[in-house]
């Protein structure tokens, strides 16, 4: 059996001619028409993004697109306090701005959001909402009164596939550029949208995900200055780059509430200044990892079958550490270490806030909505409840009904199937699409292990494979290794076990 026969070769069939899918809807057309007249009139546009990596990328998608269409610099919302509804501070910030049009991204679909949006309308502003979360209300009816595009509610135009908030912004922007200005959408904007797809754990193996990835990789351009400043290892725009280099650093700023750094990064267009800021991102990321390591031991852990339930009552010390912001990272760590469902909650006053993660990526968002407030995506969502006794009861019931986890974060391929570099490159390309689905790793017994070179961080070995392998630990003849084919500055085989 060949490598191509083993994996799903349909993944390599071009989709949408390796360009962005064309999303046509009346809601997108109405938004583009408003933005077209705003740009032609030379008016400033105000941009708001949610308090996470996806929301930040939404900001930057529009920043990149608008900078190619006219010379008026957009005004970005200044982050100030972490939340996942539209921040009411936007009203005052917009009031001080000369902008009439306000683009609200990756948010705006909740019931509480309408209050803020209506306040903007009463001020004479024109809010535009671009989101991908479940809409609270009658979406079709509300389209008669609001300018908005919700990629989840209109997922039918994308074949039923989900996308991130920044990708939704990119599709609107692409329509604006091509239909109204007869220009191609900004390459840098596509890179930000791709980063948001990986950070938001959206299925990249779908046709819309693969189309965006292909459009970026085939472009083969330097990319945004911010990403170039953070890219000290010369990575290409790949899953590892976004998931291990970019996403953690930007998310660390949100979790530690280091908004000064994010606000400066949005406003800065000089690459040399961004290079200086990159060391500050590294520092915040290090602080974030230390907080997770410390606070994870402060949670009381309960087991219900395949479900691990962790609870902490916030005190003055953990409040100062913003522990509530780290529930997702803690849940992710518990889920990976125990190969289970992880539900992590923090009690603040009378309310429990928390996060859900599952090692096996079982879809349980709607299940949790039946007994608590749950918002987000099937792979990762936030929860909120007040009655912990009732919540525990539902977890016990759920644990008895939970389907056995079958999917892993990787599947194993025998090293004997690897014949040449093309096989490795095929697997590496396949793994780029595996943001939710299991990637392919190679199991291999080294007939010999010849050290080729060594650094303070990595050792490079020739073990009889088409590529050298990297390891932080010594490899000897006869070693069993598990290798992940992935794309970095070149295809690499990383020794992971």
Steps between C-alpha positions, in 0.01 A plus 500: 500500500628846411471811716245652261289184524514509880386856552202684354640612164189714438668752731733589214227569248495876428196678646361830368798505258719555810339839550266626768142375466263763368237560768190659349214618716280805533650577841855509363394713206331753732813525716729542199280772353516698826878457525545596134329838543682558830838438336417709191401787731834472681338436838679334790382154610501377861583130558412287803621143556419251775742436788690206352738404219214475251372847590852643474540343155165652395642840586808435292310356202311827466811707571683328215206517259408862563862612467501365142176675403563855624734707714276559803638307798224310685452550871515188716315438823743521792477181704443563867319217680457138397150391405316320222208733443542829317684724746282797596813717495465498122226763533731758654792414275284536190356826637853644514576370153413670174389164357140449393525132403588251776598142408439260791680169444491155662224620732163677486267198474401480868188651655708736716684624191188650344480759779847633416438483125173693536678768704742546213211534257336763722825697481463514122765235439467206261604175673590200284515161674710216355493190718504118495327411829144375545263796466269570794172600337335489160796556267300525177256749649775711656677532165225745409621735773874432545800480268655165587643177365507192723704219345342240727143597420585523129730196490291357218679727251828333607372146467406480867859540621598723792764772486663738746398860556803634314428272204144638495650851488731389220210371288316831536821689425571282197156578359556870566839502328407294196143609430527870586868591453606231250802408709615181664472478875814571703737203541581609856130496583484137387791414729321650802183308410697176474655563841153545649379169353777313678466694827122455508539124441286500185504198268767578240430181304173648367504643144481858632790437740720339237422777251625767741812300588579441132443866413752605767769241426480550124538875553845443654542861619665640816174564685399750772773694680371388840528130414840555343621666821380205710635243252855465632527143372417579136190282493271493201130572556414159637300328774801491731580864440152620594433243773839514674653838415232760429180389674647437848673840513199704394263297718739543793446877479124452521523253788738714706306812392814661359300716264757777462714267290212391276378856448851611404539208259175590322601864463861437395589469133876533535674162489795613710274611783316168478833316527555675833149406612557132420717448810213636712267241345752231597508629856120504536478148358754377756299662779184335369657152508618556858148600608352182351764283669431664836121528494421152363592357841245724674200323343299229677465209257205263475462203263180388333590214269677656201434853631746693718332788685732761655370777728665800665345778707676819404679691777696826502821326392354314204291803404824698468635223274184519281446126556156516341664587168709180512220245536531401133875435520459303822217294351709434191792377710279271710329359189833419334665353808202281594357439150156598619231768506619789719259748655681775694302758699578797724247625752471879504241613752196282439583415138724228358688586180706251308610314189444167327762299311499140376804297395284307252325806351152361561236762417323592824421872477127443451499234774637748754257767384221276631609554863723811511595808301753392239646714221779434250588209273460124527874457551534771766229696676434703811239410763316681777264378776395575859387167651802271530298216654275487195801535271671202666182296459495568128871411469429163666217435255714611205789276609279191469382598152828628357615318192837331534774719365643353183679784330851595607705805430700283259486174304805282451664403172780239485837645405550215251247676272725804466697455179618847406470871574178526304333271754613723785392817324159346423444418866623843608254668263218272621577593861459868419127442456465301823403777741214294646538158334787268606832570330729217380817413693762243401617222730854390422769278650841654428739239349778742590527854637779720367530846662532752217513824698398634837387830646417603856134427420491222243696196388480396134524131410523295186294188577446362149196711411479740202538785747710556809305503824524754779489410867561670831614162637769260375390239246679164487490205259189292561299795637127508430406855400173670413542765234268778387544609138442873494589805296727763654761695308538165321335163559630360827454177690473590866575226750213531746534176702 
